[in-house]
């Protein structure tokens, strides 16, 4: 009985996934008496798992800091849009190949900025979202090389001073991306550590449970082989005339009709 209670307690502790705690002591029992209440074990309620990573971990930023970072990224987006309006590639004296290549890079830059603004706005609303934070980081990574290409073309074919402003705003956007990267790693670290601790606790619980339950089932008992017979009624194809009336057995059909035989025989005459 004591071994069974210890196994039950171990199963509950494993399922709770709570930190290891000492189980509550059971009530002391004296000699077994008739009608006594069964012994019970008090099991502590599981503690809730930590939902957020520690505050002072590397890369930590509070909500206000993340919102300010997202707003700075949005301000640089507006600055890039102003620089794009200041350039006039239609006035450049270049070949069609160069013009078409620049137009394609410019179009890709506009798409990257639109995507960046969409992810950035969502990340500003939910600063603790790993998904929106990563998408914002990836959108900056897609916009930077295209911004650099447009800046080089503007510096070469229109105005070097204007091209330098493209380069300056690109460096600022890159710095904000590098500031965002440790915070994303911080958000990813918590579920990774939680999963590792859960897997470690589960393996330990399985080992302890296996040790506690070993030998309780007893040796395996061989089972006697049994043959299951299949009984089916075989129906043969007989002649229509051979069918006997329903309810008449085979023996009764073969027995002669005694009344008929007795009526057909001659009765002896009475002797006087």
Buried (B, 14 or more C-beta within 10 A) or exposed (E): EEEEBBBEBBEEBBEBBBEEEEBEEEEEEEEEEEEEEEEEBEBEEBEEEEEEBEEEEEBBBEEEEBBEBBEBBBEBBEBBEEBBEEBEBEEBEBEEEBBEBBEEBBEBBBEBBEBBBBBBEBBBEEBEBBEBBBBBBBBBEBBBBBBBBBBBBBBEBBBEEBBEBBBEBBEBBBEBBEBBBBBBEBBBBBEEBBEEBEEEBEEEBEEBBEEBBEEEEEEEEEEEEEEEEEEEEEEEEEEEEEEEEEEEEEEEEEEEEEEEEEEEEEEEEEEE
